[in-house]
Amino acid sequence: MLWRVTREADQKTVLGSVWLREAPEPTRARLSRDDIVRTAVKVLDREGLDTFSMRVMATELGTAATSALYWRIANKNDLLELAVDEVLAEALVPAGEGDWRDQVTVVVHAAYRALWEHPWAPQLLASHAGLGPNYQALTDQVQTILKSAGFKGVHLDAAVPAIFHYLIGSAVTDSAWAAVVRRSGMSEFRWASEAGGQLGVDADSLAAYLNRRSLAGPEARFASGLRVIVIGLRPRELT
């Protein structure tokens, strides 16, 4: 009997994602899973990934023991997966009017802004597959727009990853730069002034590269690159 229980437990964990396991049974625990996930997002926004732990979460939630969390969420990795998908709920916006390229731009730019507002999230997307319902809803939204524009078959299968690889790659790169500046404890301008000489880059140019509001900054670069991507896509394969 013990072997059977262990084998069943192994089967539940081997798939490696909270989204591929059944949700825990309801309990009388004071904290709901939604409460814990929303608090995790708040803690991660404030402190980042480096010091995040279930013990930190227990303190934040005002519970004496981490066991109160484990009634709802099996482990830290599960909680991080849940938190990333919670962030992506902010990306689910109406596509609006315009042609398919305009609609894709609205949706994907909303996703980029959501990831920018939570810079720890892109770091996790680099190591966690997008299996949560909000990630899947975002993918479905882009896929539906492309299908309506006439994309199908292998061309559709290539277009969707092209867009999402650009989205996630840009978010990971930009969050990495922001993390370096944040760890220094300096402002963007001061960091650029101090680091520019060592990197062989003009300090003003580097500061503009880092500044979200700059015309040379990450959000403007993302918008320009996304335009290149969508202009290059065609509903039918070229012959």
Backbone hydrogen bonds, N-H to C=O, Kabsch-Sander energy under -0.5 kcal/mol:
donor,donor_aa,acceptor,acceptor_aa,energy
5,V,1,M,-2.3
6,T,2,L,-2.5
7,R,3,W,-2.6
8,E,4,R,-2.4
9,A,5,V,-2.2
10,D,6,T,-2.5
11,Q,7,R,-2.2
12,K,8,E,-1.5
13,T,9,A,-1.4
14,V,10,D,-2.3
15,L,11,Q,-0.5
16,G,13,T,-1.6
20,L,17,S,-1.4
21,R,18,V,-1.1
36,I,32,S,-1.9
37,V,33,R,-2.6
38,R,34,D,-2.6
39,T,35,D,-2.0
40,A,36,I,-2.3
41,V,37,V,-2.2
42,K,38,R,-1.7
43,V,39,T,-2.6
44,L,40,A,-2.9
45,D,41,V,-2.4
46,R,42,K,-1.7
47,E,43,V,-3.0
48,G,44,L,-1.9
52,F,49,L,-1.1
57,M,53,S,-2.0
58,A,54,M,-2.3
59,T,55,R,-2.1
60,E,56,V,-2.3
61,L,57,M,-2.3
62,G,58,A,-0.6
62,G,59,T,-1.0
63,T,58,A,-2.5
68,A,65,A,-1.3
69,L,66,T,-1.6
70,Y,66,T,-1.4
71,W,67,S,-0.8
72,R,69,L,-1.8
73,I,69,L,-2.6
79,L,75,N,-1.8
80,L,76,K,-2.3
81,E,77,N,-2.1
82,L,78,D,-2.3
83,A,79,L,-2.4
84,V,80,L,-2.3
85,D,81,E,-1.8
86,E,82,L,-1.8
87,V,83,A,-1.9
88,L,84,V,-1.7
89,A,85,D,-0.6
89,A,86,E,-0.9
90,E,87,V,-1.9
91,A,88,L,-1.3
92,L,89,A,-1.2
93,V,91,A,-1.6
103,Q,99,D,-2.1
104,V,100,W,-2.6
105,T,101,R,-2.1
106,V,102,D,-2.1
107,V,103,Q,-2.1
108,V,104,V,-2.8
109,H,105,T,-2.3
110,A,106,V,-1.7
111,A,107,V,-1.6
112,Y,108,V,-2.2
113,R,109,H,-2.5
114,A,110,A,-2.1
115,L,111,A,-2.2
116,W,112,Y,-2.5
117,E,113,R,-2.2
118,H,114,A,-0.7
121,A,118,H,-2.3
123,Q,119,P,-0.7
124,L,120,W,-1.3
125,L,121,A,-2.1
126,A,122,P,-1.2
127,S,124,L,-1.8
128,H,124,L,-1.8
131,L,129,A,-1.8
136,Q,132,G,-2.4
137,A,133,P,-2.2
138,L,134,N,-2.2
139,T,135,Y,-2.4
140,D,136,Q,-2.7
141,Q,137,A,-2.1
142,V,138,L,-2.1
143,Q,139,T,-2.7
144,T,140,D,-2.6
145,I,141,Q,-1.9
146,L,142,V,-2.3
147,K,143,Q,-2.6
148,S,144,T,-2.2
149,A,145,I,-1.1
150,G,147,K,-1.5
151,F,146,L,-2.4
155,H,152,K,-1.1
156,L,152,K,-1.0
157,D,153,G,-2.1
158,A,154,V,-1.4
159,A,155,H,-2.1
160,V,156,L,-2.1
162,A,158,A,-1.6
163,I,159,A,-1.9
164,F,160,V,-2.4
165,H,161,P,-3.3
166,Y,162,A,-1.4
167,L,163,I,-2.3
168,I,164,F,-2.8
169,G,165,H,-2.3
170,S,166,Y,-2.4
171,A,167,L,-2.3
172,V,168,I,-2.8
173,T,169,G,-2.3
174,D,170,S,-2.7
175,S,171,A,-2.2
176,A,172,V,-1.8
177,W,173,T,-1.9
178,A,174,D,-2.1
179,A,175,S,-2.1
180,V,176,A,-1.9
181,V,177,W,-2.0
182,R,178,A,-2.5
183,R,179,A,-2.4
184,S,180,V,-1.2
185,G,181,V,-0.8
185,G,182,R,-0.9
186,M,181,V,-0.9
191,W,187,S,-2.7
192,A,188,E,-2.6
193,S,189,F,-2.2
194,E,190,R,-2.4
195,A,191,W,-3.2
196,G,192,A,-2.3
197,G,193,S,-0.5
199,L,195,A,-2.1
200,G,196,G,-0.9
201,V,196,G,-2.8
206,L,202,D,-2.4
207,A,203,A,-2.5
208,A,204,D,-2.2
209,Y,205,S,-2.1
210,L,206,L,-1.5
211,N,207,A,-1.5
214,S,211,N,-1.4
217,G,214,S,-1.4
221,R,217,G,-2.5
222,F,218,P,-2.4
223,A,219,E,-2.3
224,S,220,A,-2.2
225,G,221,R,-2.6
226,L,222,F,-2.7
227,R,223,A,-1.9
228,V,224,S,-1.8
229,I,225,G,-2.0
230,V,226,L,-2.7
231,I,227,R,-2.3
232,G,228,V,-1.6
233,L,229,I,-0.8
